[in-house]
Structure formats: C-alpha cells, structure tokens
C-alpha cells in the first residue's frame, strides 16, 4: 500500500441515516454559541449603559461619543446640558453620553 494514498483511504464513508438531522443539530448548536458569545453580552452591555444614562445627575463628570469631557449641568428627558470649560456649555443628546469618569481622577 502506498503511503501517499493512505489518508484518502482512511476516510470512512458517512454512515447511513446521518443526513438532515445532523445538519439541523449543527445549525442549532451554531446559533446557541453565537447567542451566548455575541448577542447576550451585547444586550447586557446595552442595559448597563441605559441604566447609567437614566441615573445621571447634576455634577456627574461624563464623556460623550465624540470624546468631549464635561460636567452635567442640567438634564431633560432627551438632552443633557454639559459644562465643558468655564462658561462653555453644550447641549447633547442623552444617547451620546457613554462613560462616567467621576471617580477616575
């Protein structure tokens, strides 16, 4: 027997009856893995961010998605007034606030 052809002969033919059932089990396992490693952590992170945004209060130091650091001066339902420097204040959408850095310094 030639050694070069041995790996080709070692492959067994698929067993009879393993058709669509095995395929669907693999697809379900794939979706299960995707859910636990991709979708579930992202949902958890979104809930934490939403809880953070709803708990904002005056005096919190925050960072926006654009990288602007400031202190919360006023909060409405959809917007936040941020004091950036001196008398400079910016009104931004509440969804653009991404991080609290009050205790970072």
ABEGO torsion letter per residue (X at the ends): XBAAAAAAAABBBBBBGBBAAAAAAAAAAAAAAAAAAAAAAAAAAAAAAAAAAAABBBGBBBBBAAGBBBBBABBBAABBBBBABEABBBBBBAAABABBAAAAX
